[in-house]
Amino acid sequence: MKAEGDESMMKSTLHVLFIFALAAVAFGQSQQASGNAPTVSGTLVGPRTAQFVSLTDSCDGNDVPDAMARAFRDDSGTVHFVTASSQLFQSLGPSLDDLKHSCDVGYQSAGDPDPADFNDQVWVDSFYTLDGKNVAGLGHTEYHGWSHPGECGTQNPNYYFECEYDSDTYHLSTDGGYHFDKPTPPANFLAGIPYEYPIDRGPMGYSVDTNVIEWNGWYYALATSYAWPLYCTGLGGPDGCLTPGGGSPLRTQDVFHPSSWRGWNGDSFSLTFVDPYLGPVENPSAHVYTPVTYMDVVNAINIYEPAHVVVATLWDAWDDEYGAPGLYLSTSTDLVNWTTPTLVVTLAQLVASEPEGSWSYAYFSLLDPAAQDRNFSTIGHEPYLYYTRLNNNNTSDRILFREKIELTVNP
């Protein structure tokens, strides 16, 4: 595959797989599971259908499902359906049930060699619009030191683990979400850790891994983090972590103002994110968020209208943090305290339903074709579960599936 295609494949092989493997070292989760929100169970009621088959439907080598499925409606009523890569391709149509894939590129990663620009490889994969014309896009941004001369010296076969630096960037569309701009640094910086990129000492950084929802007057998303430095433990001592691994909520009252996002510091949403390249950061630990319980493997969040709770979609195929590796749901009323996750389907059950081969899975999210809000934030009793199956023997072979899921509120 050409070099650009190699970049687009990296998110699944590194960000998703490796960060979840590090979930076991997450710490500092100061909150207990919430007793205020009812739990929600999900049952797959199938059959599943293929929404995108990369071997036949891709426009080029970068056009693969490489992020969670997201959707929004523009001001003409057209639905934009995205499973982003480092080039932004979309499927368009009158509804989630009637889409046609477009080869128009809505965003092209710059491959910027300067980590201070936060502008190397960008997955614009979280969207929010109020009017359908102006669309805020949050970008999962990876600096790939191995792609730039002098920025990665390790001889480790897993070199990309040690030479990756992640952050979250802001991108704006003013044409209804068809194309997104590239703000001039540092105006593109939205959230990141208060440390500069050090060669061969990664992976490190924050990643907003969910969509954006409006909840009680605030706009929320959840981010995940690498525990850094690699193999660190706890906060103190010679091997202590400077950034803990885990997931945490961010919020703002203005999705079009990137510097307005605030993180959870264990007590309140008062943590500010600082760009470490603008000057020395005093007390960097004050700009490192506090993880919350269960959210280290969060993929998506939705407002489940029948119970008026937020539902988090959790995919954990790497350990038994919740139980058997698989897909789980958790609920919250404040996005800080979350209920004990409930199992939907195990990894073993998914694999058992496949033809012979070697498969893995990523990018789980819920979308409801009946949602009335522009951003498909809301779901009813029977939304669809979207997820991607990856062929471990052929990195170009990915299929985006959807399958109906029946949700029930537990007594």
N, C-alpha and C positions, 0 to 999 in steps of 0.2 A: 504494500500500500504506500502511496506517496506520503511525504513527510507531514503534510497537513492532516491527512487521515490519521497518522500516528498520534498527533496531538489530541484529536477528538476522542480517541479511544482511551486516553489516560485517565479520565475521570472515573470510569467504572473500575479499572484495574487498580487504581491507587486510592482515590478519595473514598470510594464506597467500601471496597474490601478492606483496605488497611485501617481506616479510621474505626471500623467496627471491630476489627481485631484488637485495637487498642482500648475498646470500651471497658475491658476488664480492669484497666488501671484508672478509670474515672474516679474522682474523689471530690470531697468538698461539697457534697450534695446536702445542703443545709436544711432542706425542707422534707417533711414527711409526706407520704401519700395522702391526698385529700380525702376526707370523709364526707365532704359536702356534695360532691357530684355523684350522680348515679353511674354505675358502670354500664357499658354497652357491649353486647355480644354481636358477632357477625358470622353469618353462615353463607358460604358460596353456593349459589343455586344454579350456576352455569346455564347453558354451555358457554365455554369461553370462545371468543372469536379473535382472529388476528386483525389488528388495526393497521399495522405497518410491518412489512417484511423487508428487511434491509437488502437482501440479495436481489430483490426484484423491484423494489419501490424507491430506492435511494437515487438522489440526483447526482451525487458524487461520493467519494470515499469518506467525506466528513458527515454525510447525511445519514446518521444512525441515531436511534433512540438512546441518548446518553444522559438523560436526566428524567426526573419525575414528570408525568403528564400534567400539564397546566392548560387552562383555557380562560378566555375572556371574550366579551362581545364589544365590537367597535360601534361607532355612532351610526352606522348604517344597518346594524343588526347582524352583521357577519360574525360568526364565531371563529376565533383564532385558537388553534389547538397546537401546542408546542411540546416536544420532548427534546430539549435543546442539546446541541453540540457546540463546539467552539466556532462553528458557523451556525447562524440561526435560520433554520428552515421551519416552515409552518404548513399546517393543513387548514383549509378555509372552507366555510360553507354555512348554510342557514342554521345548522344545529350540530350537536355532537354526533348525531346519527347519520349525518349527510355531509361528509367532508371530502375535499379533493386536495391532494398534496401539491404544494407549489415549490418550484425550484428557484424562486426569487430569494436572494440572500438578504435577510433582515438585519444581520449584524455579522461582521467579519473580524475575527480576532486579529490584533495588530502584530503579535509576536514581538512586542517591545522588549529589548534586551536589558533595560534598566529596571531593577526591582522597585525603585522609588516611584515609578510611574503607575504601578498597579494596572498594567495594561498589556500583559503578555497573552495568556490564553483565557478567554472569558466565555462562560456559559450564562447567557441572559436567560434565567429560568424561573424567576418569580416576578409576577406582574400585578399591577393594580391600576384601575382607571375609575374615575368618577363620572366622566362625560363620554367615554368611548372614543375620544379624539386624542387626548393627552394621556399617555400610558407610562407610568413609572415602571422601570425594569430594574430588578436587583440582579447583579451578576456575581456568580461564583467565579472567582478569579484566581488562577493558578500561575505562579511564576515558576517556570521550568528551567532551573539553572543548567541542567544537562544539555539544553538546546542552545546555550549561548557560550561562546569561547571564554574561558577563564572563570566561569561561574560555577563549575562543578569539577572537583578534582578526585572524588572518591573512586576507588577501583571496585567497590562493592557491586556485585551483579545486580542488586536491587538499588542501583544508583539513584533512581528517581525518588526513593524514600528519603534520601538524605539531602536532596537538592530541590525540594518543593517548598514553596512559601505561598500560603493562601490568604485571601482577603475577600471582602465584599465591596462591590463597586456599584455606582449608580448610573443608570442610562435612561434617557428620555426619548419617547416617540411622540411626535406631534402630528402624525398622519394616521392615527388610528391603530398603531401597533404594527404597521407593515415594515417599518425601518426604525432602528434605534441609533442614537448618536453616541459619540465617544467624547465625553467631556474632557477638557484639557486638565491634566493633573495639576494640582491635587484636588480639583473640584469633583473628581470621580470617586474619591475615597468615601466609603460609607461606614465600614466597620473592619477592624483588624486588631492584631495584637500589638502592644507598644514596643516591639523589638524589630530591628532591621534584620534583613536576610543575612545569615552567616553561612558561608560556603561550607557544604558537607555536614551541616548540623541539624538538618531537618528530619522529618517533615514538621511543619509548624503552621499555625494560623487558624483563622475562623472561616466557617462556611455557612451561609444561610441556606439551609437545606429544605425549607418548607416554602409554601406559598404564603401570601399575605392575606390576613383577614381583618375585618373591622369588628371590634368587640367592645361594647360599652364605651364608645366614644374614642377608642384608641385603635391604631393599626398595629397588629402583632405579626411577628414571624419568629421562628425558632432557628437558632444556629447550633452548629456542632464544632468541636475543637479537638485538635490533637493534644495529647499530653506531651509537653515539651520542656526540656530536651528529651530526646529519645531515651527510653528506659528509666526515666525519672520516677521517683516514688515520693508521695507526700509533698508538703510545702517546705519543710525544713531540712537541714542537714546537707551534706555535700552532694547528695543525689536528689535533692528536692526539685520539684517542678516549678517552673516559672509561669506556665499556663497549664491548668488542669484539663484533662480530657473529659468530655461530656457535652450535654446539650443544655441550652439556656434560652429563655425568651428575650426578644428585643421589642421595643415599641416606640411609636411616635404618634403625634397628632397631625403630621403633615408628610405624606409619603413622597411629596415632591421636593422635600428639603432634606438632602442626605445627611447633613450634620446634626439633624434633630433626633436621630435614633438614639435611644438610651437602653443600656443593658441592665440586667439584674445583678446586684452586688451582694445578695444574700439577705438584704433587708428592704431594699426599695429599687425602683427603676430610676436610679440616679447616676449610673455609671456612664461615663463618656468614653468614646473611642477616639484615640489620638493617632495621628499619622507620625510615625517615628522618624520620618525623613524631613520633617519640618524643623527639627531642632531637638536638643536633649529633652528627654521625658523625665520629669521629676516624679519620683514615686511610681514607677510603672505598674506595680501591683495594684494600684488604685484604679487602673484601667483594664483589668482582667476580670471577665465576668465570672460569676459563681454558677456552676452547673446545678440543675434541678433533677430530682429523682426521675428515672426511667427514660429521659429524653435523649440519651446518647445515640440512639439509632432512629431518630424521628425522620420520616420522609415527607409528611404532609399533615396539614391541619384543616379541619372543616367545622362549620357550625351545624350541628345536628339539630334541626329545628324542632322535631317532635319532643325532645327532652330539654331543649335550650341549654346545651352544653357544647363545649369544644371537644372534638374527637381528634386524637393524634393517631396517625398510621405509623406503626413501628415494624421495621423489618430487621430481624436479628438472626442471621444464619451461622453465627460464629461461636456462640457459647450458650450457656443455659441460664443467662441472667434472669429471664422470665419463666423459663421452663424449657420444653423442647425447642430447638431452633426453628424459627418460623415467623409468621405474620401475627401481630398482636394489635389490639386497640386499647387506648387509654383515654380517659376523659378528665376535663377540668372546667372550673368556672372562673379561674383567675390566671391560667397559663403558667402558674408557678407550682401549685400543688396538683399532682396527678394521681389518678386511681391506679391500683394494681392492674397491669395489663391483662386482657383476656385474649385467649388464643382463637385465631380464625382458622389457620391451616398450618401444618408443619412443613418444613423443608422436605422431609421424607415423603410426605403425601404428594407434594408437587412433583418431585422427581419420579415417583412411582407411576404417575399418569403420563409420562413422556415416552416417546419412542426410544429405542436403544441409542445411547450416546452419552456424552458428558456435558451436563448442563449446570448453570448457575442462574441466579435471579437477582434483580435489582430494581430500584425506582418504582416503589409502590405508592399509589395515591388513589383517592376517591373523587369521582366527579359524577354529578347527577344531571342528566340531560334536561330534567324538569326544573332545574334551578332558575329562579327569576332574576337573581342579582347578576350584574354585568361580569363579575369575577368568578362565578361558579364556586363561591365560598360555601354556600349552603347545600345541605344534602337532606333527603328524606329517608324513608324506611328502606328504599331499594335503589341505592346508587350503583354505579359500576366501579369495580376495582380494576385499575390499570397497573400493569407491571411488565417488565421486559425480561425475556428469557435470552441468556447468552450462551452461545456454543463455545465451550472451553477449548475445542479443537479448531475453531475458525473464528478469529476475532471480528471478522466482517459479518458474521451471521448472527443477527439479532432479530427477534420478533417481539413487537409490542402487542400484548394481549389485553382484552378487557373481558370481565366476567361479572355478572350481576351478583351483588352481595346483599343479603337480607339482614338488616340491623334490628335489634330488639333491645329495649331498656330492661335491665335486670331489676327485679323487685328488691 
